[in-house]
């Protein structure tokens, strides 16, 4: 896991848009290039550096996916109770939603500023 990917993930979890993340990464790259050291040496861990940015109310794509899958899980559980069938599909929906949401935020490419 690269520093930039970890930082991108941490910033997405704080609610920053891809444009804001690209700007933050660009500033970090320039800072590290001028200092001629690694990002971790200059900025600390990705989580520590991300903590300097405000937490916004914007939901990342992965978080929105998790919310939708959670709602689908609740609907599935209610349907299972009403129509007397096993709620195992709800467990599958919940698992896909939880794991998928994190993976969507983590695996999406690191944004770059348009040049």
Secondary structure, DSSP 8 states (H G I E B T S, - for coil): --HHHHHHHHHHHTT--HHHHHHHHHHHHHHHHHHTS-HHHHH--HHHHHTTS---S---HHHHHHHHHHHHHHHHHHHHHHHT--THHHHHHHHHHHHHHHHHHHHS-------
